[in-house]
Amino acid sequence: MHLRGLRNEGAPSGFRPDIEGLRAVAVLLVVVYHARLGPFHGGLVGVDVFLVLSGFLITSLLIRELQTSSRISMIGFWARRAKRLLPASSVTVITTLLVASWMLAPLEFRGLGHDALAAAGFVINIVFMHRGNDYFAADSVGPSPLLHFWSLALEEQFYLVWPLLIALTARARRSLRAIGILIGVVVVLSFGAGVWYTKRSPITAFYVLPTRAWELGVGALLAVAGSQLDRIKHAACVLLGWAGLAGVIVSSLVINDRTPFPGVAALLPVLSTAALIAAGSTSKRFTPTPLLSFAPLQWIGKRSYAIYLWHWPAYVLATARWGTLDNGQAAVTMGVAIAIAAVSYALIENPIRRDPWLAGRPLRPLALGGSLALVAAVLAIVTFNAPIPGGVGTATAPTLTPTVPVAITPTTSDAAPSRPSDPDRDPQPESTTLPPPTTAYPSLDSLVAVGQTNLEASLLTKLLPSNVRPDIRRVKRDRGQVFLDGCVLTFGSTDLGTKSCVYGDPEGGTTVALVGDSHAGHWFSGLNSVATTNGWQLHVLAKMGCPPEDINRFRNANLRPDCLPWRDNVIRRLKALKPDLIIVSHFRYNFRLKTVAQRRGGQWEELLTKYFRELKEISSRVVFLEDVPPPPNLVPSCLLRNRKAVNRCTFSPTESAIPELRESEKRATLAAGITYVPTYNWFCTEQRCAVLVGDLLLYADDNHITNEAARYFAPFLEASLVPLLQRIT
């Protein structure tokens, strides 16, 4: 079968030292980004460089095969990919699991088993997409050691379908031009999908092939251009080359976790890489090729795949074992990872790639790669079924039996720590004080007093109860119904109208709105109990990872792009709903402000005050429910590591929150004339914060409380909120 245009205009062949050097640049950018070394906040664009290179090189191979044999051997192509990729990646997964059994806590180790199975099957990008993993938050506590396998999975999916598309197009049209048109259509459609999904569902846009295929397609178009690239004039090659290299470096400096990505922003690293490939096709003098041919870069480039495989597990496991790494420790860890990668390249990757016996028959490398992937999958299954040790003692359920059934009236000021704010103690612009309630409820003071007694007893406990609630081994399943119903919106979702998120008593005459993020959601079970008992409608307006305040309008605010439209939708919904009471609760997002002055100074307080006043115009009764004291580590993992010394997991009330911030929140509620409900003395004595109360596990991770804890605190919530609504019948 003769294919017009393929004989003389096909893809270039031969070793390209500039591409090898570009691989080195790409992997080094990823390494320093993950290790948080230097100013390369967008170092992840190294992955985009790899995608363009893969599209160029793989399509070049396919076109050359069409040139020589007028057909593409699918089995042969997949065998070459299996021989190149599967042995090293499978050994990485296997080794990571074995080392993690020593370095990770039991819960994280079991979770890693699920990731390892997905990595072995090259579907981990889809798993992370469905799980809602935010890659740019991967430096938070507990990222997966196999998180970086998302890009390998994406490329494997590309390798599965791309030769089929090329072969079918070549067979139907028999021309290189038809292949180019096909690739062009893929690029346009994929880029459009990437831009659309980046705005509406950034997690999906980041992980899946349909929104990333255009990056591979840009490289593929260069392969189709083939010898046409040789006609670029030398001066243009010089300009393209240096502009391309500068574009890659600049993109790694200016793109960060506030940048909507991939979207339009990905054009800079992708087109810059394309410019470098085009510039290095023939010209050498005065282009970046001599620089990229520098021996150390060539050495790193040859081992770039192995370095990419090993650097992230090394960093994550070291962090899990020894805590946050400083720059020196991070650099040493990455140095060790590169050394391991060099050994992996020398003993696994290179010998297998060059083995003549494997090259003899396509089924041999497929069998080898498949067998190693199967071993990794079996070990992964064993891992996520590994037993998790339970507790070694027993405990009784904590009780709240206050002896003072006197209702208090929360109002608007900076109050004593044990009660909501009191306007008689600190004047304010506007008071929401209501007449004394007609129905007696346990006072918050008496509840806190009993709670403090429970806390003090629990802080003396050293043994992890075997009857802990919820089961510490299944704590991730202990989620409120509001999460199961999808009423705490996930990343990328902004539409409040797709679900009915009304709880409590749907026919109740009192309307209460819960506004915030997942930290509003984690109070749900307690609030729902209060709402049901008191005949309130409870409307939930919550979204993961987004504060309801207008923080995104601050310069340098570090926030995802979908937060602002969600926030605007919430305000519109509240104005239409006109609730009798608005409850606001969320994670402390002050750390999203870039400078210490912004965090501790008046800007955070000003932001809160402005938002609280905005809510006060909608409802006369607004409550700010203080965020819970955040532990410095993952509580379930800490407890399982210290089953006979659980007191090691307790922490100081000032350890994780700046006292000035709590004071600024109180002042903001005072200035806006809303009610402030402190929560620290629900969890902490003056000296320590508990993570267990009797048989009750308070924390699900390092910042969320458990569903059981929310139910335990229902009386606290009732004592804080009911007096505000006593006049409503």
C-alpha atoms as one frame of an Amber mdcrd trajectory, in Angstrom:
protein
   0.000   0.000   0.000   1.675   3.198  -1.160   0.915   6.230   0.998   1.312
   9.530  -0.783   3.628  11.912   0.996   5.158   9.337   3.308   8.176   8.299
   1.292  10.046  11.566   1.135   8.305  13.817   3.597   8.160  11.547   6.610
   9.320  12.029  10.152  12.966  12.716  10.905  15.078   9.885  12.208  18.255
   9.589  14.250  19.328  10.553  17.763  18.579  14.129  18.818  20.861  15.317
  21.659  18.724  18.427  22.061  15.710  16.262  22.857  17.742  14.241  25.349
  18.809  17.470  27.015  15.242  18.750  26.984  14.182  15.592  28.808  16.730
  16.461  31.476  15.362  19.990  31.811  11.819  18.624  32.072  12.557  16.070
  34.776  14.692  18.513  36.773  11.830  21.015  36.764   9.482  18.348  38.101
  11.993  17.288  40.769  12.629  20.790  42.123   8.903  21.534  42.019   8.036
  18.468  44.057  10.874  19.111  46.503   9.843  22.778  46.740  13.371  23.902
  45.949  13.856  27.320  44.400  11.336  29.566  42.686  10.007  26.962  40.232
   6.407  27.000  41.444   5.283  25.834  38.015   7.883  23.102  37.645   5.117
  20.648  36.925   5.163  21.989  33.349   7.988  19.510  32.920   5.215  16.957
  32.458   3.776  19.049  29.621   7.213  19.066  28.010   7.283  15.275  28.241
   3.834  15.025  26.662   4.869  17.080  23.642   8.075  15.065  23.286   6.131
  11.803  23.508   3.688  12.918  20.848   6.574  13.876  18.563   8.682  10.761
  19.094   5.870   8.197  19.030   4.245   9.661  15.935   7.655   9.817  14.254
   8.107   6.100  14.932   4.678   5.298  13.538   5.226   7.337  10.380   8.636
   5.754   9.796   7.023   2.335  10.120   4.467   3.360   7.511   7.329   4.577
   5.311   9.163   1.285   5.445   6.363  -1.281   5.534   3.196   0.624   4.574
   1.535  -0.698   7.715   1.718  -0.466  11.490   2.184  -3.600  13.551   0.024
  -2.975  16.605   1.486  -5.906  18.515   4.997  -4.773  17.647   4.304  -1.201
  18.737   2.715  -2.218  22.030   5.530  -4.700  22.645   8.129  -1.942  22.268
   6.192   0.295  24.642   5.823  -2.550  27.144   9.544  -3.295  27.015  10.392
   0.376  27.449   7.970   1.262  30.240   6.506  -1.663  32.165   9.561  -3.286
  33.801  10.852  -0.089  35.417   7.412   1.168  36.429   6.368  -2.201  37.862
   9.573  -2.502  39.881   8.981   1.022  41.186   5.476   0.095  42.337   6.680
  -3.144  43.945   9.595  -1.460  45.724   7.419   1.417  46.890   4.959  -1.015
  48.454   7.710  -2.956  50.208   9.406   0.152  51.601   6.077   1.746  52.511
   5.204  -1.245  54.689   7.929   0.019  57.014   7.614   3.776  56.553   3.862
   4.388  56.347   1.245   4.072  59.045  -1.173   1.147  58.546  -4.024   3.266
  57.183  -1.846   5.027  54.612  -0.246   1.712  53.664  -3.617   0.123  52.985
  -4.680   3.154  50.942  -1.461   2.904  48.948  -2.520  -0.593  47.912  -5.503
   0.822  46.035  -3.264   3.370  44.316  -0.721   0.681  43.437  -3.362  -1.479
  41.784  -4.528   1.487  39.713  -0.921   2.342  38.846  -0.166  -1.220  37.756
  -3.199  -1.094  35.489  -2.379   2.425  34.219  -5.739   3.862  35.223  -4.555
   5.822  38.240  -5.262   9.154  36.548  -8.923   8.189  36.249  -8.963   7.051
  39.883  -7.516  10.365  41.047  -9.982  12.252  38.878 -12.942  10.436  40.431
 -11.436  10.808  43.887 -11.059  14.541  43.376  -7.331  14.700  44.084  -6.025
  18.235  43.703  -2.495  17.735  42.345  -1.457  21.250  43.331  -2.265  20.357
  46.933   0.066  17.392  46.832   2.432  19.001  49.309  -0.221  18.727  52.011
  -0.211  15.971  54.600  -0.418  12.471  53.175  -0.071  12.601  49.368   0.113
   9.262  47.598   3.660   8.050  46.837   2.285   7.039  43.433   0.531  10.303
  42.622   2.966  11.003  39.777   1.874   7.846  37.955  -1.105   9.807  36.631
   0.979  11.071  33.701   2.348   7.599  32.925  -1.202   6.247  32.871  -2.276
   9.042  30.558   0.567   8.279  28.141  -0.183   4.546  28.190  -3.789   5.313
  27.293  -2.488   7.466  24.445  -0.249   4.622  23.236  -3.229   2.295  23.230
  -5.389   4.364  20.869  -2.958   6.519  18.882  -1.485   3.878  16.549  -4.997
   2.658  15.788  -6.091   6.155  14.742  -2.971   6.685  12.631  -3.264   3.282
  10.958  -6.972   3.631  10.204  -6.487   7.116   8.765  -3.537   6.019   6.639
  -5.490   3.024   5.383  -8.553   5.096   4.488  -6.904   8.115   2.890  -3.382
   6.889   2.070  -1.804  10.284   2.560   0.279  12.071   5.120  -1.973  15.078
   4.756  -4.949  13.068   6.019  -2.960  12.079   9.091  -2.096  15.725   9.665
  -5.743  16.737   9.372  -6.722  14.023  11.859  -4.136  15.254  14.348  -5.201
  18.855  13.810  -8.807  17.986  14.587  -7.715  16.133  17.737  -5.640  19.133
  18.842  -8.458  21.628  18.328 -11.142  19.513  20.005  -8.919  18.489  22.897
  -7.669  22.020  23.523 -11.231  23.311  23.516 -12.260  20.608  25.967  -9.250
  21.403  28.138 -10.108  25.095  28.333 -13.783  24.366  29.023 -13.121  21.782
  31.727 -10.376  23.834  33.353 -12.989  26.473  34.100 -15.721  24.072  35.176
 -14.000  20.948  36.447 -10.254  21.581  36.825  -9.568  18.190  38.395 -11.027
  16.448  35.346  -9.132  18.736  32.982  -5.881  18.005  34.751  -5.993  14.209
  34.755  -7.778  12.818  31.714  -6.529  12.103  28.208  -9.276  13.926  26.247
  -8.263  17.263  27.799  -4.528  16.551  27.498  -4.378  14.892  24.080  -3.778
  18.230  22.350  -0.362  18.482  24.016   0.642  15.120  22.576  -0.991  16.193
  19.317   1.190  19.302  19.016   4.234  17.046  19.103   2.567  14.717  16.623
   2.005  17.594  14.176   5.735  18.286  14.252   6.362  14.638  13.407   3.991
  14.880  10.444   5.783  18.021   9.300   8.852  15.813   9.045  11.461  17.100
   6.654   9.497  20.320   6.234  11.166  21.404   9.461  14.510  21.231   7.653
  13.431  24.188   5.523  13.270  26.568   8.474  15.966  29.188   8.024  18.884
  29.186  10.404  18.062  32.605  11.873  14.525  31.450  12.571  15.869  28.303
  14.240  18.051  30.396  16.530  15.118  32.596  17.475  12.728  29.673  17.918
  15.203  27.675  19.964  16.084  30.329  22.517  12.511  31.602  22.706  11.346
  28.039  23.290  13.872  27.350  26.040  13.058  30.672  27.680   9.350  29.889
  27.431   9.768  26.561  29.224  11.774  28.154  32.042   9.485  31.177  32.335
   6.403  28.954  32.477   7.952  27.057  35.386   8.390  30.375  37.197   5.088
  32.131  36.506   2.611  29.230  36.591   1.574  28.245  40.092  -1.269  26.603
  41.977  -3.426  29.695  41.478  -3.163  29.388  37.696  -6.123  27.688  35.983
  -4.331  24.681  34.519  -3.987  23.119  32.008  -6.339  25.420  30.065  -4.919
  28.336  28.119  -1.926  28.570  30.454  -0.575  25.267  29.119   0.005  26.905
  25.734   3.214  28.502  27.013   5.138  25.320  27.903   3.587  23.318  25.054
   4.337  25.794  22.266   7.743  26.531  23.769   8.599  22.832  23.626   7.341
  22.679  20.051   9.588  25.618  19.154  12.597  23.840  20.650  11.852  20.655
  18.711  11.452  22.565  15.460  14.611  24.607  16.030  16.760  21.562  16.717
  15.690  19.569  13.684  18.714  20.635  11.623  20.459  23.720  12.945  23.057
  23.466  15.690  25.112  26.667  15.713  23.876  29.421  18.013  20.781  27.376
  18.964  20.225  25.801  22.416  21.366  22.430  21.049  25.004  22.767  22.258
  23.758  23.764  25.707  21.285  20.894  25.821  24.059  18.564  24.643  26.056
  19.319  27.807  27.241  15.973  29.194  25.487  16.167  32.596  22.196  17.001
  30.885  22.665  14.092  28.505  23.326  11.785  31.466  20.188  12.970  33.248
  18.147  12.886  30.049  18.978   9.222  29.444  17.768   8.456  32.957  14.868
  10.902  32.989  12.214   8.181  32.999  13.830   6.413  35.944  14.317   9.699
  37.804  10.677  10.570  37.282   9.619   7.158  38.577  11.717   7.173  41.749
  11.920  10.776  42.944   8.357  11.205  44.200   8.045   7.957  46.214  11.395
   8.751  47.834  10.270  12.230  48.816   6.816  11.236  50.085   8.049   8.242
  52.075  10.857  10.272  53.632   8.368  12.954  54.618   5.973  10.381  56.053
   8.743   8.836  58.129  10.681  11.874  59.318   8.299  14.781  58.932   8.501
  17.891  56.776  11.884  18.160  55.065  13.851  21.385  54.994  15.610  22.422
  51.789  18.798  20.581  52.644  17.000  17.378  53.534  14.829  17.631  50.431
  17.908  18.088  48.249  19.611  15.069  49.830  16.458  12.990  49.388  16.264
  13.876  45.714  19.961  13.120  45.330  19.380   9.665  46.781  16.408   9.208
  44.453  18.540  10.087  41.424  21.150   7.567  42.571  18.448   4.894  42.877
  17.216   5.861  39.419  20.724   5.441  38.018  20.890   1.925  39.460  17.423
   1.163  38.104  18.466   2.397  34.665  21.659   0.334  34.708  20.143  -2.905
  36.007  16.591  -2.872  34.667  15.655  -0.300  32.062  18.691  -0.318  29.776
  19.465  -4.081  29.772  15.848  -4.979  29.041  15.579  -2.387  26.302  18.687
  -3.741  24.563  18.140  -7.461  25.158  18.254  -9.290  21.789  16.156 -12.203
  23.021  13.301  -9.879  23.931  13.642  -8.133  20.580  13.256 -11.451  18.757
   9.513 -11.846  19.253   6.927  -9.171  20.146   5.140 -11.456  22.583   8.218
 -11.781  24.787   8.378  -8.167  26.009   4.595  -8.162  26.329   4.808 -11.264
  28.509   7.639  -9.811  30.594   5.979  -6.451  31.097   2.604  -8.019  31.747
   4.069 -10.463  34.272   5.797  -7.721  36.235   2.658  -5.593  36.178   0.709
  -8.626  37.414   3.149  -9.113  40.295   2.709  -5.448  41.217  -1.074  -5.833
  41.038  -1.082  -8.948  43.240   1.126  -7.233  45.814  -1.213  -4.233  45.691
  -4.219  -6.476  46.394  -2.379  -8.031  49.326  -1.567  -4.532  50.578  -5.089
  -3.143  50.620  -6.266  -6.307  52.358  -3.496  -6.140  54.940  -4.741  -6.338
  58.532  -4.699  -3.125  60.529  -4.005  -3.512  64.254  -6.829  -2.388  66.489
  -6.899  -0.905  69.958  -5.436  -2.436  73.090  -7.875  -1.162  75.706 -11.520
  -0.287  76.181 -13.297   2.943  76.994 -16.805   4.074  77.819 -18.824   6.498
  75.755 -18.571  10.107  76.928 -21.745  11.572  78.396 -22.993  15.133  78.671
 -25.235  15.512  81.709 -25.144  19.171  82.691 -26.974  20.086  85.879 -27.855
  23.640  84.878 -30.748  23.575  82.354 -30.736  27.336  81.885 -30.903  28.649
  78.356 -28.436  31.338  77.419 -28.937  33.939  74.746 -25.993  34.133  72.321
 -25.560  37.606  70.911 -22.890  39.649  69.264 -19.559  40.336  70.866 -16.240
  39.000  71.980 -17.370  36.819  74.831 -15.797  34.618  77.413 -14.452  31.440
  75.855 -17.256  29.272  77.226 -20.224  31.040  75.650 -21.236  32.783  72.436
 -20.628  36.504  72.352 -22.309  38.885  74.822 -23.068  42.493  73.772 -23.191
  43.752  77.376 -19.507  43.025  77.756 -18.299  44.724  74.601 -20.334  47.323
  72.643 -20.941  46.825  68.941 -22.562  48.617  66.026 -25.713  46.492  66.030
 -27.104  43.961  68.469 -29.099  40.863  67.672 -29.987  40.264  71.317 -33.329
  38.526  71.702 -35.582  38.329  74.767 -34.887  35.362  77.049 -36.161  32.128
  75.531 -39.340  30.613  76.837 -37.981  27.051  76.729 -35.115  25.964  78.952
 -32.087  24.364  77.348 -28.864  23.205  78.966 -26.540  26.153  79.204 -23.445
  26.102  77.086 -21.401  26.850  80.201 -22.627  23.692  81.889 -22.061  21.617
  78.751 -18.525  22.956  78.403 -17.856  22.230  82.078 -18.857  18.594  81.630
 -16.966  18.474  78.350 -13.834  19.769  80.057 -14.099  16.977  82.616 -14.341
  14.463  79.768 -11.336  16.049  78.064  -9.187  16.008  81.186  -9.899  12.322
  81.739  -9.171  11.488  78.110  -5.872  13.380  78.114  -4.646  10.982  80.809
  -5.445   7.953  78.650  -2.515   6.135  77.052  -4.178   3.113  75.447  -6.095
   3.223  72.178  -9.575   1.808  72.869 -10.446  -1.291  70.899 -14.060  -0.092
  70.815 -13.253   3.360  69.437 -16.048   5.066  67.466 -15.948   5.261  64.497
 -13.796   2.256  63.699 -10.410   3.852  63.219  -9.647   1.422  60.400 -12.677
   2.644  58.448 -12.706   6.269  59.469 -12.839   7.508  55.871 -16.291   5.952
  55.545 -17.606   7.890  58.548 -19.073  10.743  56.544 -22.226  12.730  57.036
 -25.171  12.212  54.714 -24.551  15.642  53.238 -21.302  14.361  51.707 -22.904
  11.159  50.453 -25.667  13.192  48.809 -23.148  15.389  46.991 -24.338  18.514
  48.785 -20.801  19.512  49.696 -19.711  20.360  46.164 -16.440  18.920  44.924
 -13.662  20.627  42.983 -14.913  22.296  39.836 -18.608  22.263  40.774 -20.302
  25.629  41.277 -23.975  24.937  40.501 -26.217  24.955  43.580 -29.338  23.998
  41.682 -28.575  20.420  40.683 -29.429  18.803  44.045 -32.007  19.235  46.790
 -29.899  19.893  49.849 -32.579  20.614  52.446 -32.356  18.651  55.696 -33.731
  18.819  59.229 -37.500  19.260  59.007 -38.244  20.046  55.327 -41.691  21.344
  56.338 -40.403  23.417  59.235 -41.336  27.070  59.520 -37.815  28.205  60.440
 -35.150  28.374  57.737 -31.472  27.908  58.586 -28.634  28.046  56.038 -25.264
  26.372  56.605 -22.595  28.083  54.506 -18.946  27.143  54.111 -16.629  24.404
  52.952 -16.061  20.818  54.096 -15.526  22.227  57.599 -19.114  23.400  57.530
 -20.045  19.968  56.225 -18.307  18.116  59.033 -20.696  19.736  61.558 -23.683
  18.510  59.555 -24.796  15.504  61.612 -24.887  17.556  64.798 -26.666  20.467
  63.131 -29.112  18.159  61.375 -30.039  16.611  64.715 -30.660  20.067  66.193
 -32.654  21.160  63.140 -34.816  18.036  63.178 -35.524  18.322  66.904 -36.455
  21.997  66.675 -38.424  21.916  63.424 -35.968  23.854  61.254 -35.296  23.539
  57.559 -31.527  23.173  57.162 -30.241  24.324  53.760 -26.632  23.329  53.029
 -24.560  25.594  50.749 -21.056  24.166  50.954 -18.116  23.460  48.676 -14.832
  21.697  49.348 -11.769  23.905  49.516 -13.555  27.223  49.062 -14.107  29.923
  51.681 -17.366  31.837  51.330 -15.507  35.114  51.851 -14.315  37.024  48.819
 -10.675  36.091  49.413 -10.025  35.624  45.702 -10.158  39.371  45.143  -7.022
  39.850  47.215  -3.889  40.259  45.176  -1.825  37.052  45.390  -4.680  35.148
  47.021  -3.915  31.466  46.587  -7.271  29.991  45.596  -8.797  27.814  42.887
 -10.699  29.604  40.105 -14.004  27.830  40.744 -14.375  29.322  44.235 -15.425
  32.810  43.188 -18.395  31.815  40.976 -19.572  29.400  43.682 -19.358  32.161
  46.265 -21.423  34.495  44.068 -24.018  31.739  43.563 -24.266  31.295  47.337
 -24.984  34.987  47.877 -27.708  34.903  45.223 -29.245  31.801  46.800 -29.208
  33.343  50.279 -30.915  36.494  49.014 -33.643  34.380  47.457 -33.949  32.115
  50.504 -34.014  34.891  53.158 -33.087  32.476  55.970 -33.956  33.169  59.591
 -30.418  32.165  60.571 -27.159  31.842  58.633 -24.402  29.650  60.087 -20.932
  30.207  58.631 -18.059  27.826  59.303 -14.935  27.009  57.346 -11.265  26.203
  57.419  -8.968  29.115  58.263  -7.952  30.328  54.827  -5.712  33.069  56.142
  -2.707  31.026  54.997  -3.877  31.614  51.430  -2.874  35.232  51.801   0.679
  35.545  50.629   2.421  37.667  53.245   2.677  37.423  57.016   1.390  40.989
  57.205  -1.741  39.955  55.316  -2.217  36.929  57.550  -1.732  38.621  60.892
  -2.627  42.156  59.960  -5.882  43.877  59.296  -6.541  42.474  55.835  -7.826
  39.109  57.036 -10.010  40.794  59.637 -11.228  43.294  57.055 -12.133  40.471
  54.688 -14.156  38.662  57.344 -15.898  41.836  58.477 -16.935  42.708  54.940
 -18.416  39.267  54.352 -20.197  39.123  57.698 -21.790  42.504  56.995 -22.890
  41.253  53.606 -24.635  38.327  55.281 -26.126  40.582  57.961 -27.916  42.488
  55.204 -29.551  39.205  54.165 -30.467  37.875  57.614 -30.639  39.574  61.003
 -29.211  36.457  62.638 -25.768  35.310  61.514 -23.491  32.952  63.448 -19.793
  32.394  62.852 -18.936  28.921  64.146 -15.209  28.946  64.842 -13.060  26.394
  63.050 -11.885  23.425  65.090  -8.323  23.347  66.442  -6.307  21.537  63.752
  -3.954  18.728  64.852  -0.418  18.807  63.436  -0.722  15.314  61.942  -3.173
  12.730  60.637  -4.859  11.663  63.855  -5.955   8.099  62.903  -2.455   7.303
  61.651  -0.853   8.834  64.724  -3.078   6.764  67.006  -2.292   3.538  65.182
   1.418   4.319  65.401   1.079   4.996  69.134  -1.528   2.481  70.268  -0.008
   2.318  73.760   0.844   6.006  74.016  -2.022   7.882  72.376  -1.221  10.943
  74.470   1.587  11.572  71.973  -1.099  12.557  69.484  -2.537  15.333  71.648
  -1.393  18.867  70.893  -1.219  22.383  72.263  -4.121  24.777  71.560  -1.618
  27.291  70.187   0.364  24.740  68.168  -1.663  24.948  64.963  -3.374  28.336
  65.089  -1.985  31.829  65.562  -3.754  33.380  68.580  -3.952  36.728  66.796
  -6.132  35.131  64.132  -8.709  33.970  66.641  -8.804  37.459  68.076  -9.212
  38.984  64.615 -12.160  36.668  63.950 -13.797  37.791  67.184 -13.260  41.446
  66.326 -14.716  40.879  62.851 -17.901  39.384  64.280 -18.138  42.278  66.730
 -17.686  44.875  63.995 -20.314  43.212  61.809 -22.771  42.689  64.647 -23.032
  38.908  64.339 -22.719  36.048  66.813 -19.372  34.376  67.466 -19.367  30.774
  68.740 -15.924  29.641  69.942 -15.167  25.923  69.732 -11.644  25.500  71.088
 -12.806  24.689  74.612 -14.999  21.954  73.169 -11.775  20.155  72.187  -9.077
  21.572  74.458  -8.240  22.286  78.043  -5.981  25.241  78.706  -2.925  23.041
  78.158  -3.758  20.334  75.596  -6.229  19.435  72.861  -7.626  15.907  72.865
  -8.082  13.644  69.869 -10.146  11.089  71.794 -12.933  11.543  74.333 -13.729
   8.226  75.974 -14.369   5.813  73.132 -15.025   8.659  70.687 -12.544   9.563
  67.944 -12.763  13.314  67.413 -10.725  13.739  64.206 -10.983  11.949  60.862
  -7.685  13.377  59.592  -5.613  16.467  60.367  -8.437  19.021  60.169 -11.893
  17.392  59.911 -13.916  16.008  62.801 -15.631  12.640  62.555 -19.322  12.180
  61.989 -19.590  10.677  65.483 -17.903  13.747  66.949 -20.422  16.020  65.223
 -23.232  14.067  66.892 -21.474  14.335  70.266 -21.321  18.114  69.912 -25.009
  18.441  68.955 -25.963  19.682  72.473 -23.225  22.334  72.247 -24.617  23.465
  68.915 -28.167  23.459  70.236 -27.225  25.549  73.271 -25.455  28.009  70.966
 -28.143  28.332  68.289 -31.595  27.664  69.707 -31.784  30.834  71.841 -31.248
  32.909  68.707 -34.448  31.525  67.201 -36.702  31.337  70.248 -38.954  34.124
  68.978 -39.705  32.338  65.699 -42.799  30.185  65.868
